[in-house]
Structures are given as C-alpha cells and as structure tokens.
C-alpha cells in the first residue's frame, strides 16, 4: 500500500479534549478551545493532531465507551464545530486524526440495546453473546442479567463496553460466528461507514484503539485480524488516498506489514525497547547502556521499515507522564532522540513543558491510575493556569497546585527551557530531510556497559550521552545542533549533538 507522502514530515500532537482548553468557562475543554490553540501547536512544530475520543458517550471510560459514532459529545461542541476545526487546522497546514474505537461500544449504544432484546433482529449478532444466561465466554470477562436476552455478553474492558462481533478465528461453540458470517461483515461495514462519515467531513484519518483485538479466539499471529484491516483500509484508501491510519497494536511487523496500517505505536510493554529507553528503572536515558533499547528496536525497525512507520510517543493518556521518570536534562535528551529517529513521532500535550503526573488524584471517568496524566494543560500563571476562566471547583480535573508548576507562557519566554528545546529539535527535524520519517538509520556505536549512543541519519551523525560523565566520541566537525557541550570530539554529560 502507498503511504501518504505528508507523513514523512509529520509530527503529531496528542490532545485529550477534556483537558486542553476551555473556551466557554464551564470547566471542560472543548472543540473551540482546541481551535483557539492551533497557532500554538503550529509554533511548537507539530503539523498533525490526534484527538482522543470526542464522540457522544456516557464517559464511563473517558469517551472510549461510544454511544454515537457520528455525533460529537455535546460537552465538547457540535459536529459543525469539529468540521470548523478541520478547516482551521488545514489552513495552518495541520492534519487531524480522530480516535476510532472499533472493538466495543457503550452499553448505551442503540446497536447494543437492540442486540439485547429477546426477539431476534438485525443487531442480535453484532455483539458477542453466549446462548444461555449463566454461560460465560471462556478466557474473557462477561456480563449477564442486564438485558431481556437469554445469554451473557463479552466485554473488552469495563462492564460498560460490550465487545462488537467481527467473528472468531476458530468456531467451537454454537453461539460463535465465523469471520465471514453476515453479522460479522455487517459490523465491519458499519465501522467503515463511520470512518467514511468523518473523512467526508474533513478528518485526515484515524488512530485505531485496540486494533489487534477484533477477531476473537486463538490467533497468536493476528493474521485474521490483519486480513480484516488490510481489506478495510484498502477500500478506504481508494476513496481517500491521503488519509492516514495509526494502530494501537505494538507489533509493527503485524500492524504495518500484514494489516496495512501506515504507523504503529511503539507501546510501553514491560521490558521492550521503548520501556528500556524511557520508563524502566534502569532506562537508557537515566545513564545506562543503550542495548536493551537498540536490540529490540532494530529488530522491529528492520522487519517493518518497508511497510510503514514505527511511532515513538513521549507518552499518552494511558501512561504516567514521562516527567515522572526523567529529570529535565534527561527529558531534553529523550525528545532529541525520539524526534530524530526514523518514523512518525507523537508528542502528548503538556510533555513539551514537563507537566507532572499527579498520581494522588481520585479516579475520574474510569481513569484510575491514568487520571494523573489527563490534567488540564498549563498555559500561563494565574487563574487555573490559563486552562479555564471558570471557577476552580468546576474544572474537569484540578490543575497542578504546586508553586513551580510549569507553564507554556513562562517557558516560551525562557531561553533554553524545555519548551524552547522541543521547538528547536522539531525545527531541525523539519529542516533536515535525513531526520524525517523516511531517512535511513545506521547505528555507529552502541555497546554494553557504555552509555554513549551514536547513529547516522543520511548525511548527519548524532550522538547521545545520558550519563553524568563526559564521553569520547572520536567525532569531528562543527555541531549542527547541540544540547549540552561538545568540544574536540568529547560529548559532555547529559548532552546531544548533531554533526
């Protein structure tokens, strides 16, 4: 499949709509607030957005329990305002991806209400039901006793999220349907219809939630789910060749090579390369050697680079903020590395200023331990740190109350701040084709016991020293870009250089 050319120079900015900018002082972020801040996103160096779910929902899981796929949640605005956001963003050269949740709906979705009726109807098999009121779905959570139907229904996550039916890899029970059954095909077609609806309105593509989990049953290589996506995405690309699709999959050799996605997130799975780079106790960027990261990453990169892009993330709405693990000096090196490696990077709102993970907050809308990463964006000193003009006790979530809470306004005015460092790195990336998504990669120096990492991207050589000791690089030449110190081939502590 041909990837959209614009992805080569794309840098995404992830926005949690509830927490980005409140335009009407009701304490809740909204679509018009995002529209107001588009110049900030542009100035930062991001030219694409990923919006977390903004569809109508009871919000028992932060909008990942969709009640109506074709309606903007009233708390965020209207369909017309979202269409205006697409138009405003496009005028600034910014693309917009929406968050698609294809694996389940809310229990309040009209499809599920029809499916739970005792009488057979066109939606009876759109969800996964057993055939008796106390029979469960082995290996999966399930719920019974909630509907007139004589059966229990499978869950994908919370009780409020019944699993949609795309069929089973192997049918072993009378209540299971094969992948080519009419109901399974109807579910797939309904999701394609949702995607076409928003693409017609001006959306530039989708991030797909739990993309690897649609087909149920034993499927270790995910080939059936991959085949479903390859067919569906192929259809959409014929009509919308510039649309882009990123998967929450975590295995690019499957998501890119087999399923046909353009991008796949390098997710924080325990012990993998991303985890060993940023989040493990002995993460590379805390001063250890890079081999845990390099070995895992290179295998994934070589297996998938011909088919699409691995997407590094600074963090997201599901993980503790990166500042929870790294100092400011380490954060600068992390961003320098993430934004100069191949692939399409994603920056989570607020990570550019080092927003903190507020881990002691009570759960909000099913967030639990994730809630502390979803707090309001910190724009400027003063009332609610610039997020909202409304009363503080009406905010969706409280802002950081500490006196040293970072804000975008203060950092914009401070040379060498984390924000200005991110701007400089992204400007470098946009200005150097070798540092963009398609540029080649060659590891020149990485070995056990040595924190120094040196890699080549085309005509540029880059070196990272995340330790507290100088490192001899044997590199010559004037720095094209520098964080920290570099002189006569010696890279200072906590330093990064492009030559």
For each residue, the residues with C-beta under 8 A, 3 or more apart:
1: 233 234 237 260
2: 237 241
3: 7 244 262 308 309
4: 7 241 242 243 244 262
5: 8
6: 9 10 95 242 244
7: 3 4 10 244 262 263 309 344 437
8: 5 436 437 438
9: 6 47 430 436 437
10: 6 7 47 48 95 244 344 437
11: 45 46 47 48 339 344 345 347 426 429 430
12: 46 48 49 50 97 311 344 345 346 347
13: 41 44 46 48 49 50 346 347 349
14: 49 50 52 313 316 317 346 347 348 349
15: 20 34 49 50 51 52 349
16: 19 20 29 52 62 317 349 374
17: 20 29 30 31 34 51 52 54 63 76
18: 28 29 62 75 76 374 396 397
19: 16 29 349 374 375 376 377 387 396 397
20: 15 16 17 29 33 34 37 349 376 377
21: 29 30 33 34 36 37 377 379 387
22: 25 26 27 28 29 30 33 376 387 388 389 390 395
23: 30 32 33 35 36
24: 30 32
25: 22 388 389 390
26: 22 388 390 394
27: 22 388 390 391 394 395 396
28: 18 22 75 76 396
29: 16 17 18 19 20 21 22 33 34 76 376 377 387 396
30: 17 21 22 23 24 33 34 75 76 77
31: 17 34 35 54 72 76 77 78 81 82 84 85
32: 23 24 35 36 77 81
33: 20 21 22 23 29 30 36 37
34: 15 17 20 21 29 30 31 37 38 49 51 85
35: 23 31 32 38 81 84 85 88
36: 21 23 32 33
37: 20 21 33 34 40 41
38: 34 35 41 42 88 89 92 94
39: 42 43 92
40: 37 43 44 408
41: 13 37 38 44 46 49 94
42: 38 39 46 47 92 93 94
43: 39 40 423
44: 13 40 41 347 352 419 422 423 426
45: 11 422 423 425 426 427 429 430
46: 11 12 13 41 42 49 94 347 426
47: 9 10 11 42 93 94 95 430
48: 10 11 12 13 94 95 96 97 204
49: 12 13 14 15 34 41 46 89 94 95 96 97
50: 12 13 14 15 97 99 207 246 346
51: 15 17 34 54 96 97 98 99
52: 14 15 16 17 62 63 99 317
53: 57 62 63 64 66 98 99 101
54: 17 31 51 63 72 73 76 82 98 99
55: 63 66 67 68 69 70 71 72 73
56: 66 67 68 71 72 73 74
57: 53 60 63 64 65 66 67 73 106
58: 65 67 106 108 160
59: 62 63 65 73 365 366
60: 57 65 106 158 160 365 366
61: 64 65 157 158 160 161 365 366
62: 16 18 52 53 59 317 365 366 367 370 374
63: 17 52 53 54 55 57 59 66 73 99 365
64: 53 57 61 101 157 161 209 366
65: 57 58 59 60 61 104 105 106 107 108 158 160 161 366
66: 53 55 56 57 63 69 101 105 106 109
67: 55 56 57 58 105 106 108 109
68: 55 56 71 109 110
69: 55 66 194 197
70: 55 79 194 197
71: 55 56 68 79
72: 31 54 55 56 76 77 78 79 81 82
73: 54 55 56 57 59 63 76
74: 56 77 78
75: 18 28 30
76: 17 18 28 29 30 31 54 72 73 82
77: 30 31 32 72 74 81 82
78: 31 72 74 81 82
79: 70 71 72 82 83 201
80: 83 84
81: 31 32 35 72 77 78 84 85
82: 31 54 72 76 77 78 79 85 86 201
83: 79 80 86 87 201 202
84: 31 35 80 81 87 88
85: 31 34 35 81 82 88 89 96
86: 82 83 89 90 96 201 202 203 204
87: 83 84 90 91 202
88: 35 38 84 85 91 92
89: 38 49 85 86 92 94 95 96
90: 86 87 93 94 95 202
91: 87 88
92: 38 39 42 88 89
93: 42 47 90
94: 38 41 42 46 47 48 49 89 90
95: 6 10 47 48 49 89 90 204 205 244
96: 48 49 51 85 86 89 202 203 204
97: 12 48 49 50 51 203 204 205 206 207 244 246
98: 51 53 54 198 203 205 206 207
99: 50 51 52 53 54 63 206 207 209
100: 191 194 195 206 207 208 209
101: 53 64 66 104 105 209 210
102: 164 191 208 209 210 211 214
103: 156 163 164 209 210 213 214
104: 65 101 155 156 157 161 162 163 164
105: 65 66 67 101 109 111 112 161 162 164
106: 57 58 60 65 66 67 109 112 160 161
107: 65 112 146 159 160 161 162
108: 58 65 67 112 113 160
109: 66 67 68 105 106 112 113
110: 68 113 114
111: 105 114 115 123 126 127 190
112: 105 106 107 108 109 115 116 123 126 127 162
113: 108 109 110 116 117
114: 110 111 117 121 122 123 124
115: 111 112 121 123 124 125 126 127 129 149 153 162
116: 112 113 146 147 148 149 153
117: 113 114 121 124 147 148 149
118: 148 149 150
119:
120: 124
121: 114 115 117 124
122: 114 126 186
123: 111 112 114 115 126 127
124: 114 115 117 120 121 129 183
125: 115 129 165 177 181 183 184
126: 111 112 115 122 123 164 165 183 186 187 190
127: 111 112 115 123 153 154 162 163 164 165
128: 137 153 154 162 163 164 165 176 216
129: 115 124 125 149 151 152 153 154 175
130: 135 136 137 142 151 152 153 173 175
131: 135 150 151 173 174 175
132: 135 150 151 152
133: 144 145 150 151 152
134: 144 152
135: 130 131 132 151 152
136: 130 140 142 144 152
137: 128 130 140 141 142 152 154
138:
139:
140: 136 137 154 155 163 216
141: 137 154 155
142: 130 136 137 152 153 154 155
143: 146 152 153 155 159 162
144: 133 134 136 151 152 153
145: 133
146: 107 116 143 153
147: 116 117 153
148: 116 117 118
149: 115 116 117 118 129
150: 118 131 132 133
151: 129 130 131 132 133 135 144 175
152: 129 130 132 133 134 135 136 137 142 143 144
153: 115 116 127 128 129 130 142 143 144 146 147 162 163
154: 127 128 129 137 140 141 142 162 163 216
155: 104 140 141 142 143 158 159 161 162 163
156: 103 104 161 162 163 210 213
157: 61 64 104 161
158: 60 61 65 155 161 366
159: 107 143 155
160: 58 60 61 65 106 107 108
161: 61 64 65 104 105 106 107 155 156 157 158
162: 104 105 107 112 115 127 128 143 153 154 155 156
163: 103 104 127 128 140 153 154 155 156 216
164: 102 103 104 105 126 127 128 187 191 214
165: 125 126 127 128 177 183 184 187
166: 179 184 187 188 214 215 216 225 228
167: 177 178 179 180 181 184 215 216 224
168: 171 172 176 177 178 179 215 216 217
169: 179 215 216 217 218 219 224
170: 217 218
171: 168 176 177 178 217
172: 168 176 217
173: 130 131 176
174: 131
175: 129 130 131 151
176: 128 168 171 172 173 216 217
177: 125 165 167 168 171 181 183 184
178: 167 168 171 181 184
179: 166 167 168 169 184 215 224 228
180: 167 184 185
181: 125 167 177 178 184 185
182: 185 186
183: 124 125 126 165 177 186 187
184: 125 165 166 167 177 178 179 180 181 187 188
185: 180 181 182 188 189
186: 122 126 182 183 189 190
187: 126 164 165 166 183 184 190 191
188: 166 184 185 191 192 228 232
189: 185 186 192 193
190: 111 126 186 187 193 194
191: 100 102 164 187 188 194 195 232
192: 188 189 195 196 232 235 236
193: 189 190 196 197
194: 69 70 100 190 191 197 198
195: 100 191 192 198 199 206 236
196: 192 193 199 200 236 239
197: 69 70 193 194 200 201
198: 98 194 195 201 203 206
199: 195 196 202 203 205 236 239 240 243
200: 196 197
201: 79 82 83 86 197 198
202: 83 86 87 90 96 199
203: 86 96 97 98 198 199 206 243
204: 48 86 95 96 97 242 243 244
205: 95 97 98 199 243 244 245 246 262
206: 97 98 99 100 195 198 203 243 245 246
207: 50 97 98 99 100 245 246 247 248
208: 100 102 211 245 246 247 248 261
209: 64 99 100 101 102 103 248
210: 101 102 103 156 213 214 248
211: 102 208 214 225 229 247 248 249 255 259 261
212: 222 225 247 248 249 250 251 254 255
213: 103 156 210 225
214: 102 103 164 166 210 211 225 228 229
215: 166 167 168 169 179 219 222 224 225 228
216: 128 140 154 163 166 167 168 169 176
217: 168 169 170 171 172 176
218: 169 170
219: 169 215 222 223 224 225
220:
221: 254
222: 212 215 219 225 226 251 254 258 259
223: 219 226 227 258
224: 167 169 179 215 219 227 228
225: 166 211 212 213 214 215 219 222 228 229 259
226: 222 223 229 230 254 255 258 259 260
227: 223 224 230 231 258
228: 166 179 188 214 215 224 225 231 232
229: 211 214 225 226 232 233 247 259 260 261
230: 226 227 233 234 258 259 260
231: 227 228 234 235
232: 188 191 192 228 229 235 236
233: 1 229 230 236 237 245 259 260 261
234: 1 230 231 237 238 260
235: 192 231 232 238 239
236: 192 195 196 199 232 233 239 240 243
237: 1 2 233 234 240 241 243
238: 234 235 241
239: 196 199 235 236
240: 199 236 237 243
241: 2 4 237 238
242: 4 6 204
243: 4 199 203 204 205 206 236 237 240
244: 3 4 6 7 10 95 97 204 205 262 263
245: 205 206 207 208 233 261 262 263
246: 50 97 205 206 207 208 261 262 263 264 265 311 344
247: 207 208 211 212 229 255 259 261 263 264 265
248: 207 208 209 210 211 212 265 267
249: 211 212 252 254 255 259 261 264 265 267
250: 212 255 264 265 266 267 269 272
251: 212 222 254 255 264 300
252: 249 255 256 257 264 266 300 303 304 307 308 310
253: 256 257 258 300 303 304
254: 212 221 222 226 249 251 257 258 259
255: 211 212 226 247 249 250 251 252 258 259 261 264 308
256: 252 253 259 260 261 262 263 264 304 307 308 309
257: 252 253 254 303 304 306 307 308
258: 222 223 226 227 230 253 254 255
259: 211 222 225 226 229 230 233 247 249 254 255 256
260: 1 226 229 230 233 234 256
261: 208 211 229 233 245 246 247 249 255 256 264 308
262: 3 4 7 205 244 245 246 256 308 309 344
263: 7 244 245 246 247 256 308 309 310 311 343 344
264: 246 247 249 250 251 252 255 256 261 304 308 309 310 311
265: 246 247 248 249 250 311 313 346
266: 250 252 272 273 274 297 300 310 311 312 313 343
267: 248 249 250 272 274 313
268: 272 274 275 278 279 319
269: 250 272 274 275
270: 275
271: 275 276 280
272: 250 266 267 268 269 275 276 296
273: 266 276 277 292 293 294 295 296 297 300
274: 266 267 268 269 277 278 279 293 297 312 313
275: 268 269 270 271 272 278 279 280 283
276: 271 272 273 280 282 283 284 292 293 296
277: 273 274 283 284 285 290 292 293 297 334 337
278: 268 274 275 283 284 285 322 325 326 334
279: 268 274 275 283 319 320 322 325
280: 271 275 276 283 292
281:
282: 276 286 288 292
283: 275 276 277 278 279 280 286 288 325 326
284: 276 277 278 288 289 290 292 293 451 453 466
285: 277 278 326 330 333 334 337 466
286: 282 283 325 326 330 466
287: 451 466 467 468
288: 282 283 284 292 451
289: 284 292 446 447 448 449 450 451
290: 277 284 293 294 446 451 453 464
291: 294 295 446 447 448
292: 273 276 277 280 282 284 288 289 295 296
293: 273 274 276 277 284 290 296 297
294: 273 290 291 297 298 443 446 453
295: 273 291 292 298 299
296: 272 273 276 292 293 299 300
297: 266 273 274 277 293 294 300 301 310
298: 294 295 301 302 443
299: 295 296 302 303
300: 251 252 253 266 273 296 297 303 304 310
301: 297 298 304 305 310 342 441
302: 298 299 305
303: 252 253 257 299 300
304: 252 253 256 257 264 300 301 307 308 310
305: 301 302 342
306: 257
307: 252 256 257 304
308: 3 252 255 256 257 261 262 263 264 304
309: 3 7 256 262 263 264 342 343 344 437
310: 252 263 264 266 297 300 301 304 342 343
311: 12 246 263 264 265 266 343 344 345 346
312: 266 274 338 341 343 345 346
313: 14 265 266 267 274 316 345 346 348
314: 322 334 335 338 345 346 347 348 351
315: 319 320 321 322 348 351 373
316: 14 313 319 346 348 373
317: 14 16 52 62 348 370 373 374
318: 370 373
319: 268 279 315 316 370 373
320: 279 315 324 325 357 359 369 372 373
321: 315 324 348 350 351 355 356 357 372 373
322: 278 279 314 315 325 326 331 334 348 351
323: 326 331 351 354 355 356 357
324: 320 321 356 357 359
325: 278 279 283 286 320 322
326: 278 283 285 286 322 323 330 331 334
327: 330 331
328: 331 332 354 418
329: 332 333 494
330: 285 286 326 327 333 334 466 494
331: 322 323 326 327 328 334 335 354 418
332: 328 329 335 336 418 421 483 494 496
333: 285 329 330 336 337 464 466 483 494 495 496
334: 277 278 285 314 322 326 330 331 337 338
335: 314 331 332 338 339 352 421 422 425
336: 332 333 339 340 421 425 464 483 496
337: 277 285 333 334 340 341 453 464 496
338: 312 314 334 335 341 345
339: 11 335 336 345 422 425 426 429
340: 336 337 425 428 429 435 457 462 498
341: 312 337 338 345 441 455
342: 301 305 309 310 437 438 439 440 441 457
343: 263 266 309 310 311 312 437
344: 7 10 11 12 246 262 263 309 311 437
345: 11 12 311 312 313 314 338 339 341
346: 12 13 14 50 265 311 312 313 314 316
347: 11 12 13 14 44 46 314 351 352 422
348: 14 313 314 315 316 317 321 322 351 373
349: 13 14 15 16 19 20 352 377
350: 321 353 355 375 377 378
351: 314 315 321 322 323 347 348 354 355
352: 44 335 347 349 408 418 419 422
353: 350 378 406 407 408 411 417 418 419
354: 323 328 331 351 406 418
355: 321 323 350 351 375 377 378 400 406
356: 321 323 324 400 402 405
357: 320 321 323 324 372 373
358: 361 371 372 375 398 400
359: 320 324 369 372
360: 372
361: 358 364 371 372 375 397 398
362: 371
363: 366 367 368 371
364: 361 367 371 374 396 397
365: 59 60 61 62 63
366: 59 60 61 62 64 65 158 363
367: 62 363 364 370 371 374
368: 363 371
369: 320 359 372
370: 62 317 318 319 367 373 374
371: 358 361 362 363 364 367 368 374 375 397
372: 320 321 357 358 359 360 361 369 375
373: 315 316 317 318 319 320 321 348 357 370
374: 16 18 19 62 317 364 367 370 371 397
375: 19 350 355 358 361 371 372 397 398 399 400
376: 19 20 22 29 384 385 387 388 395 396 397 398 399
377: 19 20 21 29 349 350 355 385 386 387 408
378: 350 353 355 385 386 387 399 400 405 406 407 408
379: 21 385 386 387 407 408 409
380: 385 386 407 408 409 410
381: 385 386 407 409 410
382: 385 386
383: 386 388 389 392
384: 376 387 388 389 390 392 395 399
385: 376 377 378 379 380 381 382 399 400 405 407
386: 377 378 379 380 381 382 383 407 408 409
387: 19 21 22 29 376 377 378 379 384 395 399
388: 22 25 26 27 376 383 384 394 395
389: 22 25 383 384
390: 22 25 26 27 384 394 395
391: 27 394
392: 383 384 395 398 399
393:
394: 26 27 388 390 391
395: 22 27 376 384 387 388 390 392 398 399
396: 18 19 27 28 29 364 376
397: 18 19 361 364 371 374 375 376
398: 358 361 375 376 392 395 401
399: 375 376 378 384 385 387 392 395 405
400: 355 356 358 375 378 385 405
401: 398 405
402: 356 405
403:
404:
405: 356 378 385 399 400 401 402
406: 353 354 355 378 410 411 418
407: 353 378 379 380 381 385 386 410 411
408: 40 352 353 377 378 379 380 386 411 412 419
409: 379 380 381 386 412 413
410: 380 381 406 407 413 414 417
411: 353 406 407 408 414 417 418 419 420
412: 408 409 417 419 420
413: 409 410
414: 410 411 417 419 420
415: 420
416: 420 421
417: 353 410 411 412 414 420 421
418: 328 331 332 352 353 354 406 411 421 422
419: 44 352 353 408 411 412 414 422 423
420: 411 412 414 415 416 417 423 424
421: 332 335 336 416 417 418 424 425 483
422: 44 45 335 339 347 352 418 419 425 426
423: 43 44 45 419 420 426 427
424: 420 421 427 428 481
425: 45 335 336 339 340 421 422 428 429 481
426: 11 44 45 46 339 422 423 429 430
427: 45 423 424 430 431
428: 340 424 425 431 432 435 480 481 498
429: 11 45 339 340 425 426 432 435 436
430: 9 11 45 47 426 427 436
431: 427 428
432: 428 429 435 436 457 460 480
433: 436 439 458
434: 439 440 457 458 459 460
435: 340 428 429 432 439 457 458 460 498
436: 8 9 429 430 432 433 439
437: 7 8 9 10 309 342 343 344
438: 8 342
439: 342 433 434 435 436 457 458
440: 342 434 456 457 458
441: 301 341 342 455 456 457
442: 455 456
443: 294 298 446 453 454 455
444: 454 455 456 461
445: 450 452 453 454 463 473
446: 289 290 291 294 443 450 453 454 455
447: 289 291 450
448: 289 291
449: 289
450: 289 445 446 447
451: 284 287 288 289 290 465 466 467 471
452: 445 463 464 465 471 473 491
453: 284 290 294 337 443 445 446 463 464
454: 443 444 445 446 461 462 463 464 473 475
455: 341 441 442 443 444 446 461 462 463
456: 440 441 442 444 460 461 462
457: 340 342 432 434 435 439 440 441 460 462
458: 433 434 435 439 440
459: 434
460: 432 434 435 456 457 480 498 499
461: 444 454 455 456 475 477 498 499
462: 340 454 455 456 457 496 497 498 499
463: 445 452 453 454 455 471 473 475 486 491 496 497 499
464: 290 333 336 337 452 453 454 495 496
465: 451 452 470 471 484 491 492 493 494 495 496
466: 284 285 286 287 330 333 451 494
467: 287 451 471 493 494
468: 287 493 494
469: 493
470: 465 490 491 492 493
471: 451 452 463 465 467 490 491
472: 489 490
473: 445 452 454 463 486 489 490 491
474: 489
475: 454 461 463 489 497 499
476: 489 499
477: 461 499
478: 499
479: 482 486 497 498 499
480: 428 432 460 498 499
481: 424 425 428 496 497 498
482: 479 485 486 495 496 497 498
483: 332 333 336 421 494 495 496 497
484: 465 491 492 493 494 495 496 497
485: 482 491 492 495
486: 463 473 479 482 490 491 492 495 497
487: 490 492
488:
489: 472 473 474 475 476
490: 470 471 472 473 486 487
491: 452 463 465 470 471 473 484 485 486 495 497
492: 465 470 484 485 486 487 495
493: 465 467 468 469 470 484
494: 329 330 332 333 465 466 467 468 483 484
495: 333 464 465 482 483 484 485 486 491 492
496: 332 333 336 337 462 463 464 465 481 482 483 484
497: 462 463 475 479 481 482 483 484 486 491
498: 340 428 435 460 461 462 479 480 481 482
499: 460 461 462 463 475 476 477 478 479 480
